[in-house]
Structures are given as C-alpha cells and as structure tokens.
Amino acid sequence: YRVQIETYYKDIKNMLTYEEIRSSTDAEVSSGKVRDTFTPSDGYAYGLELFGQKTLGKLTGWVAYTHSVSRKLMNSIYTESEEEYYTNWDRAHAVSVLGNYMMNNKWELNIKWAWQSGQAYTPILGYYLEKFPGDPGYNFHTIPGVRNSGRYPAYHRLDIGAVRHGTIFKKKADLFIQVINTYNQKNIFRYIYRLGNDQNGIDDDNDWVEEEHDLNGNGNPDAGEENVDEADEGRMQRNDISLFPLIPTIGLTIYF
C-alpha cells in the first residue's frame, strides 16, 4: 500500500483575463482592438491532495481526493472596484477511483469512476435586441451577472473495460475493450443562449412547417401564421452543450 498527502499554494500575477461584458453567443462579441478586450489580473490558488494506492494482489488500484480553491482579483463592471471571484478551473472537490482485477494470466478487468464539483460560470440575467438603421434584423445581446457566480452541475463518469493478454505473430499483444461514460451521463460543458427569428414572426420551438403553414410562400414564419408567435416564444432560451455520451471502443496493442 502507498499513501500520499500533498498541499500547495501559488500566487498568480499579471495574468491576462477576458473583460466579460458580453457572452460569446451574442450577435457581436466585441469591437475595437484586441488589447481592449483583456486586462491583467492577480490571484491565488491552494489545495490539498490525498492519494491511496494498492499495488499487490489480484485486485489493485487507487483512490484520490482533491480539495482546491482558485480565485482572481479583478475590477467589477458593476461597482468599478476590485472584487474576488472564482476562476474557470476552480473545483472545490474531486474524487477518482481506479480498480484493476486480474482474473487469470490472460484476462484483466478495469473500472474507473470520477466525480468533480461543478465548474464556475457567469450566469445570464437577461437580454436586449439592438437594431441599426437600414438593417432589417436585430442583434441579440445578453446581460451577464456577477462573474463566475454560477455553477454547472457536478461532473461524474464511469468507464469500464477488459484486456485480453496474448501474442500475435510471436509478439506480445493486448486486445482491449472499453466503454467510456458507461451510464451515459450528460455532463454539461457550457450553456448557450438563443432567440427565435425576430425579423418576421418567431418560431423558436420549431413547430412551424413551411409546407403546411407558409401562407405567403416566402419561406419564413410570419406573424398571423399557425404556430408563430406563441405565448412561449420570443423569449431567451438556454440550451445545454454536453460532453461526449456513451462511447464503446475496441483496440489492439502490439509490443515490439
């Protein structure tokens, strides 16, 4: 058995940070010079790591736990004073478990499970539409809340696999089969925000069908047509972007 305990602390100085005044899903993220989009900031990070490992016997593996804090100091766009906020990579807790079981000299089973606290993100409080003379459409802009004051749901995933040890052409070889994200957990990568087509009518739930509902033949949903401008449309909607789903894999490793 092996047990390991580590702690760390680090100051962060003069790190370029994005001036978060708009969302990347806005119609126009930024205008002007690149240097006006970033500002230098300071911060700090500290944490505790615990690690335990079993190295002998048919059943081997390890268990790890990490507690970490990562924060930056930056001028607030609301108070114009320096405020502290969580960085994008701040995760209060993280746990990982890995196990390997040797059934015999040919077959090996393995399993890995990971869990992490949700990542920090900046919530969106609302939106507004910007219209310019001569432009038939609108530009969609979001109103961000306090920087990184929200949290995505916790991340967790289970991977299982099997390895068949043998030889091919008198060379040592391993045939492996693995299922990544075995229970098909929907881990959120980010949120995006959108609004329906505001140039004609609004159909942001996609139940307007051109072949059935396009009365004037212009190919667009228009006010007065069926399934257009319903009570739940014309509002900002949040959509999830998830990481990879369940993925089965198979492979072969030959040692020369």
C-alpha positions, -999 to +999 in steps of 0.1 A: +000+000+000+011+036-006-004+067+009+005+103-002-006+137+011+003+170-006-006+206-002+001+236-024-002+273-026+006+296-056+002+333-062-009+344-097+004+376-111-003+396-142-025+370-159-045+383-189-082+380-183-111+385-207-133+415-199-165+397-195-191+422-206-208+401-232-215+364-239-198+345-267-233+338-280-241+374-286-245+386-322-213+407-318-189+397-291-166+426-293-155+456-314-123+476-313-088+464-305-079+431-290-059+447-262-091+464-251-107+431-246-083+418-220-069+432-187-041+420-163-052+404-131-038+388-100-050+358-079-041+328-059-047+290-058-043+265-030-054+229-023-050+196-006-044+162-023-049+128-008-038+096-026-040+059-016-028+030-037-028-008-035-001-024-057-001-061-048-025-089-053-052-097-079-071-065-071-050-033-074-059+004-079-060+037-062-083+063-047-076+101-049-093+131-034-085+168-041-098+199-025-088+231-044-096+268-045-086+291-073-096+328-073-087+360-091-089+397-083-104+420-109-123+453-112-161+447-113-180+460-143-208+469-118-190+485-088-158+496-106-139+483-075-116+453-072-135+421-064-126+385-059-142+357-080-137+320-087-117+312-118-130+289-145-109+260-133-119+262-097-133+229-085-139+226-047-139+188-046-127+160-070-127+122-064-114+095-086-113+057-081-095+032-103-095-006-099-079-034-118-087-071-113-065-099-127-089-128-134-061-150-146-029-146-167-049-137-198-078-116-187-078-083-168-108-062-158-107-025-150-130+002-138-126+040-133-151+064-117-146+102-114-166+129-097-159+166-096-177+197-083-194+218-110-172+244-128-179+281-122-196+301-150-212+336-154-250+334-154-270+355-179-296+378-162-314+389-194-310+402-229-318+430-253-322+435-290-302+461-309-314+475-342-294+497-366-309+519-393-311+501-426-306+467-410-338+445-413-328+423-384-318+427-348-286+420-329-291+398-299-271+407-267-270+392-233-267+409-199-242+389-177-245+386-140-217+385-114-187+369-129-185+332-123-212+333-096-230+303-110-221+266-110-226+239-136-239+206-123-213+182-109-193+161-134-192+124-130-184+094-153-179+057-151-156+038-175-153+000-176-131-022-197-114-056-202-080-065-215-070-099-231-033-105-229-017-128-256+006-129-286+003-121-323+030-132-347+051-142-317+048-106-304+033-097-271-002-081-276-032-068-257-067-067-270-088-042-251-125-034-250-137-003-231-170+016-226-165+053-218-192+070-198-210+037-192-242+051-178-244+079-205-242+108-180-250+141-196-221+163-183-227+200-191-198+217-209-214+251-213-247+269-217-256+288-248-285+313-252-306+320-283-337+338-295-360+329-324-362+346-358-373+381-349-373+395-385-407+381-394-426+361-368-410+340-341-409+302-341-382+292-317-397+258-308-395+247-345-432+236-349-438+259-379-436+237-410-431+255-443-451+231-464-481+234-441-480+269-426-463+292-451-493+312-463-474+338-484-448+315-498-417+335-486-402+306-467-402+323-434-426+322-404-447+353-404-470+369-378-505+355-382-494+321-394-501+290-374-475+281-347-459+315-349-456+340-320-470+315-295-471+325-258-438+307-250-419+322-280-398+353-284-380+347-251-344+340-244-338+302-241-309+284-225-296+253-242-270+228-229-239+217-247-228+183-232-195+164-233-193+130-251-220+104-245-215+066-240-187+055-263-177+019-268-141+013-280-120-016-291-083-017-298-052-038-302-017-030-288+013-050-302+047-047-284+079-048-305 
